[in-house]
């Protein structure tokens, strides 16, 4: 990887927001991770949104969302997770989504907060995370009370939906494959590009096409199916964050937003989770698919309205969602 400052990639209809800085930071094990900070044009920033992507996502996919926050007077700090986007890949096959240990993702987030967010952005810090990123945030949440004021988790990856194989079967098979050293094996065929019809992500043709074009024109940003090791690590983390002993340690006020027609994450699991820990509450967006921030405006606008009402916190009258 080049020592040059990383660039933000632009495509037709998806220009990069202005007033930004980019760079690299070292994740756990010395993995080189790309980050970007987008500054608002207002004179006094209202705070910073730490934006965490899901699996097979990258900074470029969130330009529209980033503009929404910077227009509100917020800065946005975000990075590409290890093994995806322009951050360092983990396997010889760069398209295979993989993670060796879930705690590596947590350590990368901790390093980002300490080395980039804290010294280079503006208080207060709030966190907006999607899918896998939301699972990492939930797992780390007991340690975030003194760093993050509020969290919003969109379609958090807390359960699987509509699986042909039962979760216990997936857990057993993926664990056995890891034990015999085959955790790097892929979980399915890489079919790309995908048609809009029947997609699991969004009902919005324009945003779907924009994101597909990004990966067609810049395949270095894309991932294929996850490895068996990735699946096993995620299932283990899902089990851990769902336990009352973990949820009871979370003190950061947390808003969970579920998609009512999500073929990837079970919506009822999000709603149930939001009712099981004191710092959290859940709302559902009926009819929406998995990528709430990439959805049609009839779904995306209510999602953004809920986020805007929740962050940044009112410093004079803090409100807990519990």
GIFEN-V804381 format. One record per run of one state. SS is the DSSP state (~ for helix, > for strand, _ for the rest). FROM is the first residue (numbers start at 1). TO is the last residue. If there is no record, write none. Layout:
ss:SS from:FROM to:TO
ss:SS from:FROM to:TO
This chain:
ss:_ from:1 to:10
ss:> from:11 to:11
ss:_ from:12 to:13
ss:> from:14 to:14
ss:_ from:15 to:19
ss:> from:20 to:26
ss:_ from:27 to:27
ss:~ from:28 to:30
ss:_ from:31 to:31
ss:> from:32 to:38
ss:_ from:39 to:46
ss:> from:47 to:52
ss:_ from:53 to:58
ss:~ from:59 to:71
ss:_ from:72 to:73
ss:> from:74 to:79
ss:_ from:80 to:96
ss:> from:97 to:97
ss:_ from:98 to:101
ss:~ from:102 to:120
ss:_ from:121 to:124
ss:> from:125 to:130
ss:_ from:131 to:131
ss:~ from:132 to:143
ss:_ from:144 to:149
ss:> from:150 to:154
ss:_ from:155 to:159
ss:> from:160 to:160
ss:_ from:161 to:166
ss:~ from:167 to:179
ss:_ from:180 to:185
ss:> from:186 to:186
ss:_ from:187 to:204
ss:~ from:205 to:217
ss:_ from:218 to:218
ss:~ from:219 to:221
ss:_ from:222 to:225
ss:> from:226 to:227
ss:~ from:228 to:241
ss:_ from:242 to:243
ss:~ from:244 to:247
ss:_ from:248 to:252
ss:> from:253 to:259
ss:_ from:260 to:264
ss:> from:265 to:265
ss:_ from:266 to:266
ss:~ from:267 to:274
ss:_ from:275 to:279
ss:> from:280 to:285
ss:_ from:286 to:291
ss:~ from:292 to:294
ss:_ from:295 to:296
ss:~ from:297 to:310
ss:_ from:311 to:322
